[in-house]
């Protein structure tokens, strides 16, 4: 069991974490025809917008209530009302997802009360779903904002099935954590469909941020979980939650609809995917398809091939809690050692991380602890530490803005785990320095500046 330590610094020098509102906004981007709305200053929204655009390389719909100093002091009802009316009139969304920010949380705006007044003043907007989540950015982190937003979606958008209504035996709900990419969701969809099941993802970034070219422009999100699909989640046979952060949403869904659930701490690695396949066989009543068996066999071969590269290596990992646990467990199973583990926020999963200590800190702490390691694993903001320490960096997580294809990386399932073995194993292999004739000449020169006597001595 890992020991959890909290950084005692007065400020974050080189931040690892991202804020709660950004996590909540990304969750809303996984809904179809949705407009995320941040209740705060324009700068709060601009920060998240730029971060998402650089990572996904897509047009990102986001709006702000544009709170100024005066409106913050006097109260933000007029800003919230005007923003909702303008968005509903001009962009015609099905859902407006509202996230609070630090400035409005400190002021104490009663946004739930604001929304009741908006409903009273504008009955013509009854067809638009308004989902509000409290996400102060002075506490918690990205993962917390995602968790709260998805839980709120379940509470407000999922219908409670009438008594006596039969469940849809072939339908399953998937609640993916914020650490899963659109590529990961596509892989999970393929796996479920191979068993004859129809998955509903909440949120579904694979529909909205998978990098496709839309046929026509839309000011809201294009693709993702629709309001109708979310409403039907209460009729599913089972719910699969991926990541400890999704436990609250799964519990809320079961309490509202009675749908049983199981939380998978991770889906990277052999054992957790064996457990997933066993569950899908039980739900579907079918044996594992031949292609799934083939993928498992391929993973076993990749693990055998790759353990020579991973064995004995020491790695420093900096990531959100669920992503940290997933990648650290994978590295340990491949024979590496997690010598430093730094994360952004508290989580029950941190005690299970295979490391002596997990520090809730920043990238400065990460850099100090990473000295002498063989590999750094974190997002693109760790590139400066990599350069200073002269240790290779494997970019993993959000944001990854200096490499292409971050949203399409797959690290879940048998195939995703195999790809991760190849990706990280190749980094290790690229650092192996093989001797050449020039290497021998350099050694001779260093022993005696090329003199005949010294050369003879070095040769003997």
Secondary structure, DSSP 8 states (H G I E B T S, - for coil): --EEEE---SS-SS-----HHHHHHHHHTTBTTEEEEEES-HHHHHHHHHHHHHHH-S---EEE----HHHHHH-SHHHHHHHHHHHHHHT--SEEEEEE-HHHHHHT--HHHHHHHHHHH-GGGTTSEEEEE---TTSS-HHHHHHHHHHHHHHHHS----TT---EEEEEEEEE-TT--HHHHHHHHHHHHHTT-EEEESS-HHHHSS----SS--SS--SSB-HHHHHGGGGEEEEEEESGGGHHHHHHHHHHH---EEEES---SHHHHHHHHHHHHHHHT----HHHHHHHHHHHHHHHHHHHHHTT-EEEEE--HHHHHHHHHHHHHTT-EEEEEEESS--GGGGGSSSSEEEE--HHHHHHHTTT-SEEEE-GGGHHHHHHHT--EEE-SS---SSS-GGG---SHHHHHHHHHHHHHHHHHHT-----HHHHHHHHHHHHTT-HHHHHHHH-
